[in-house]
Amino acid sequence: MDELVDLARRLISYDTSKTEPVHEAAGFIKGWLGARGIEARQDWVRDLPVTLAEVGPESAPCVVLHGHVDVVPGHPDQFEARIEEDRLIGRGAYDMKGALAAMMLVFASMSDQEAVRVRLGIVADEESEEDTDRGSEHIVDSGFIGDFAITGEPTNLHIGVEAKGVQAVRLMVSGRAAHGATPWEGDNAVLKALDVFRSIESLPFARESSELFDRPSINLGRIWGGDALNKVPDRCVIDVDIRYLPGQDPAAIREAIADLPSVELVSHFTRPPALVDRESPFVLALHDAVAPYHADAPTSVGRDGASDAVSFLRVGVPAVEFGPSGAGHHGPDEWVSLSSLNNYRQALESFLTSLGSGQAGS
């Protein structure tokens, strides 16, 4: 347990919302693996490292343990991890450096066995807004795949078999300029932009639901408007982050938004939702491995966040999100449960051992 906590704290200490610390963290990971006799290589995507390593015989069942080392920005003290009772607190503790530490230890523990092939793929751009040249796409397109993939995103020890897609749109909202002393003579584009956002929240797609999701997620992420204090702004740009449900049509969502009054769709970024067969033998084997750590069955769940698992699903590799318990990712007090993190490590080991013994899906 101490080794797991120490490794997680070390990973958290790198402010991997920035490029140079990302390189430092990737160098540490490569060196950590090398110190355990495991050769790792690093590819590069947009000057960001993709760390790849594998152990076990090539002819055995193959599982990819997949994660990311990058985080969203945080305050300096958030990169100094602290422990309060069962909580390891720090930026990335839950999303997903705690899980990454467990994956690294499990991966290293599988280096001396001959029953299962395990691949470790770590990207540095999961939190990026880029829609091309992504690390996970590079992993898949380079052939670094397997029979099954686990992305270590936080799921509270449940198995994430669905994840929402992303439809991010940049909108220009038009108004009419006037002197700031006589705002009634103008049409304030900033205020109109807020009304546009509320209108998006009221569109029919926003009220749809599915078995695992009660609604799409819609967030006003950024807003720019106005070029002078004493002028009514005549233009305002907003970035709206929409996480749509499996089965919804992102093109139809864009069309509905573009039809709103005074709105111009400037650009958009789309990532598909994730959806995997719950009856896959690998999903069933993972279910059995994590079941001892749940009072009830580890029911499959839908993830509100987008998933890099779609990169594997795109080429026919079943992939799920599976991570430890915690809360507050992207927030000021992000934390992961230490006991859950240890259970997560043990569940991963049990799962891989079951594949090697031929018990998967039995």
N, C-alpha and C positions, 0 to 999 in steps of 0.2 A: 504494500500500500504506500509506503514512504517513497519508493521509487516512482510510482505513478504520480503522486502529488508533486514531487520535486520536478519531474519532467513537465508536467502541466504548468507549473509556476514558471519554469524556464521559458517555455513557449509564449506564455502570456507577457513576459518581460519585454518582448520585441514589439515595438509599435508598428505592426504590419499593416497599418493604414497608409504607410509611406513606403516609397520604393526602396530606399537604402536598407532600412530594417528588414524588409521582405527578403532581400538578398542575404542579409546576415542570418536570418532565421533559416532560410533554405540551406545555407552553408552549414549551420549547426546540425540540421537534420541529416544532411549527407554525412557529416563527420560522425554523428552519433551512430548511424548505421554502420559506417566503416569500422568503428571501434569494436563492433560486434561481429566483424567478419563478413558483413553484407555489402556487396558492391552496389552503389547507387549511381545513376546517371542523371544529368540535368539537361533538359531541353529548354528552349526559350521561346516565349510567345509575347510579343510586344515588350521585349526587354524584361519580362517577368519569368522567374524560374518555374519549371515543371519538374518535380522530383519523382523518379521512377526506380523501383527496385522489385525483385521477385525472388522467391525461394520455393523449394520443393520441385519434384520431378515434372517435366514437361508433359508427360502422358497422363497425369492425374487430373481429377476434377479441379477446375480453376476458379478462384474467387478473387475479385478485385476489391480491396479496401481503399476507399476513395474519400479524400477530404480536401480541405483548403486551410491555408495558413493565414490568409489575409483577414482583416477585420475592418469594421467601420471606424471612423475617427473617434477618439476619446480624449479625455483630459489626462495629463501626465500621470496623475496618481492612480488612474485605472490600470496602468501597466505595471503596477507594483501589487501583485496578488496578495491577498490576505485571507486568513481562515477565521471564520466565526462559527463555532460549533460544527455543524455538518456541511457548511457552505464554503466553497472556494470562490472568492469574489474577485472579479477583474475583467477587463475587456477581453472578450473572446473565450472566457471560461466555459460558457454554455454553447457558444457559436463560433468555432467548434474546437478550440484548442484542448479542452479536456478530453473530448472524444478522440482527437488526433493523437494525444499522448497515449491513450489506451490502445489505439490501433497500432502505434509504433511498437509498443511492448508486446502485443499479441503477435504482430508480424515477426518480430525478432525471435519469439519463442517457437515459431514454426520453422526455423531455419535448419533444424537438425532432423526433421522427420521426412518420410518418403511416401506419405499417403495422399497429400493434397498440395496443389500448386497455389501459392498465395502471391498476389501482386499488390503492391502499395503504390498508389498514385496520388500525389499531393500538388494541388494547383495554388496559384497566388492571385487569382482574379475572380473568385466566386462572387464577391461583393461588387464587382465592376458593372458599369452600365453599358459596356461594349457589347454589340450584338454580333460581331465577327471576331475571328482570331482569338477564341477563348481557350483557356488551358484545358478544360475538360473535353472540348471538341478535338483538340490536338491529341489528347490521350487516346481517344477512340479512333480517330483517323489514322494514327500511327500503328494501329493494330494491338494496342496494349489493352486487350479486353479479356473476358473469360466467360465462364458459364453463368456467372451471377456476379452482381456488384452491390456493395453496400456503401452508401454515402452517409457519413457520420453526422448528419445534421441533427439538431436536438429534437427528440420525439418523446421524451419522458419514458424511455424504455418500451415504447410501442413501435409497431412496424408501420411505417408510412408507405402505403400502397398507392396513394394518390397525392398529387400536389397541384395547386392552382398554377395556371399559366400567367404570364406577364403581358399586359398591354399598356405600355407607357406612352403617353402622348404629350407633345408640346403644342400648346394652343396659343394663337394670337387673338386677343380680344380687342375690338376696336371701339373707340368712343369719340368724343369731340372736345378739342382743346378750348380753354377759356382762361381768363385771368383768375388767379387763386382768390382774389378778393370778391369775385362774383361767380362762385362755382355753379350757381343755378343757370348760368348761361352756357355751361358745358355739359358734357356727358362723361362722367368719370370712369375710365376704362378699368381702373383697379377695383372699384366697387362692382362694376359689371362682371369682372372676372370671378369675384366671389359668388355672384349669382349664377354664373355659368357652372361653377363647381357644384353648387347645390342642385342645379338642374341635372347634371350628370348623375348625382346620387339618386335622383328621382326617375331616371330612365327605366324602362321595363326590365332590361337585363340585370339591373342592380338589385332587383327584388326576387330573382330566381334562386332556387336552392337545389341541393342534390342529397344523396344518401349521407355523405360524409361532410357536407358543407351547408351551413344555413344561409349563406349569401356570398357574393363576391366581396373583395376588399377594395376600397377606393380611398386614396390618400392624396391630398394636395401637398406635394413635396417641395415645390419651389415656386416663387412668384417674383417677377420683375416688372416694375411699372413706374412711370414718371421720370422726367429729366430735369425738373426744376421745382423748387419748393413753392413758388408763387404761380404755378401753372396747373390747371386741371389736366391730368394725364389723358392723352388720346389713344395710347396703346398700352397693353399689358400682356406679358407672356406668362403662362403658367405651365408647370409640369405636373401632370396627374398620373399617379401610379395605380393602375388597375390590375388586380389579381383575379382573373376570371376562372370560372369553373370548367372542369372537363366537360366537354359537350357543347359549350358555348362557342360562338363564332367570333373571333377577334375582328375580322373584317366588318361584320355587321355592327359590332360595338363602335368601331371607328366611324362608320357611316352615320350612326345615330348621333354621335357627338358632333360630327361635322355639319349636321343639319340644324344645330342650335343657332339661334340668331346671333349675329355679330362675331362669329367664331370662324377662324381659319386654322385648319390642321397643318402645322408647320412641319412636323416630323413625328415618327413613331418608332417604337422598338417593341418587338414581339418575341416571346419565348413560349413554347407550347407547354401545356400541362403534362404531368407525369401520371401514368396509369399502368399498373402491373397486375398480372393475374394472381389473385390471392391463393389459388390452388397450386401454384408452382411448387414443385418438390423442395426447392430452396427456401421459399417463403415458409412452407410448413416446417422445415427443419429449423429455421431461425425461430419460428414460433415455439417449438419444443424447447429450444435452448434458453429462451428468455422466460418461459412460463414459471420456473421456480422462483422468480423474483417479483411475481405479481400475486396479489391476493386473489384477483380474478384473472380471467384469460387475457393475454396481451393482445387485445383486439386491434385489428388494423385501423389505421387512422388516416385522415386527410391532412396535409400540411398546407397552412395558409401561405407560406413562403414558396417562391419558385424553387425548383430543384434542378441541380446539375445532373441528376439521375437521368434526365431526358436525353443526355448525350449517349448513354448506353442503350436506352430504350430505342433510340433512333435506328440502331443497327441490329435490333432484335435480341439484345442481352437483357434479361430480366434484372431490374435494379430497384432497390428500395432505399428509403431513408430510415436510419436507425441510430439513435443516439441516447445519451444519458438524460437524467432528470435535472431540472433547474428552472430558471426563469430570468426574465429581464434582458434578453439579448437585444442589442442595440440601445439599451437603456443605461442609466447612470449606475445601477447596482446589479449588474449582470452576475449571475452565480450559477455554479453547478454543484449538485449534491455529491459529496465525497463518497458516501456509501453507494449511491447509484453508479458513480463512475467505476468503482471497483466491481459492482455487479455487471456493469456493461462489459468490462474487460473479461470477466469470467464467462459471460454469455457468448461473446465472440469466440473465445477459445473452445467452448463446448460445441458451438455450431461447426467450426472448422474440423474439430475432432470427429464429429458425427459424419461429416462428408468422407473423411479418410477411412472411417470404419464401415462405410457403405450403409449407414443407417438413415441417410437423408430421406425425408418424406415417408418414413416407415410408420 
